[in-house]
Amino acid sequence: MEQSRVIGVDVGGTKILAAVVSRDGSLGARLERPSDHSSQEALLTELDALVEELHRAEPEVRALGFGIPSRIDQRRGRALKSVNIPLEGVDFRDRMRERHGLPVGLDNDANAAAIGEWRAGAARGATDVVMLTLGTGVGGGLILDGRPYRGATGSGAELGHIVIEPGGPPCGCGGHGHLESLAAGPAADRVARTLYGEAANAHELVRRGQAGESEAVEALAGIGRYLGAGIASFVNVFEPELVVVGGGFGVAGELLLGPAREVVAVEGLQPACDTVRIVEAELGVDAGVIGAGMVAFEALDAEG
């Protein structure tokens, strides 16, 4: 079983990355395709094709794992509602098992990224971890007492939706002032447009900040302080060893994390705020597909 391999599939709104994954997190054959948004059935057919192509290349794979941007009912293996992809109310686990004849694991994409960093990245060896993925939104994942935490039904760890500023900027979920609306890429887009014109975006803001431009550095520090307010709440609730920050906007690195640590030092409770480490993710774009592979191993091991 230690030598077994599985297929992990990281489903994103823009692209799908699928790979053969070993238990140590190393990757074998891999495929990448643009996500098909035309319909639910078209997306499922695209996932089938990726799995089948990898299975032909690696006939010995033992299970499948999927990380999808969806709220998951783990009891039934259902994708309840998704963000940026056309999946809703789908008996995903049963469908994939019937189609491919292998055990199937399923998780939210941010949970999968957290599992990937825990098993093979920045959080290796830790037992209590909070991960935040900063991109179009703020995804979250928890490892508590050495196990992924998913909540009562499997939809837990929506960390991007804690309220930081009541009545603040609108969030994509319909709320206001959530961490996601204050510390993700769109927040940086708004600031960039204010500073540099309507054509500017988060990428330009980060580039200017990394070049040392004072306006950009301070703008990113402001976003980092909102991030720190969220992290302080997670530190006070969960007392993790590590908080790992990744995602596309997470490449801003210390421009965000330095100010975030300053807020945690003030707002966090001792001893947690003194011992927690806030670090950058290590696995980059591979975190989700490695984590999806680990979810596949969970499904394989559950079947004995």
Secondary structure, DSSP 8 states (H G I E B T S, - for coil): -TT-EEEEEEE-SSEEEEEEEETTS-EEEEEEEE---S-HHHHHHHHHHHHHHHHHH-TT---EEEEESEEEETTTTEEEEESSS--EEE-HHHHHHHHH-S-EEEEEHHHHHHHHHHHHSTTTT-SSEEEEEESSSEEEEEEETTEEE-TTTS----GGGSBSSTT-SB-TTS-BSBHHHHHSHHHHHHHHHHHH-TT--HHHHHHHHHTT-HHHHHHHHHHHHHHHHHHHHHHHHH--SEEEEESSGGGGTHHHHHHHHHHHHHHS-TTHHHH-EEEE-SSGGGHHHHHHHHHHHHHHHHT-
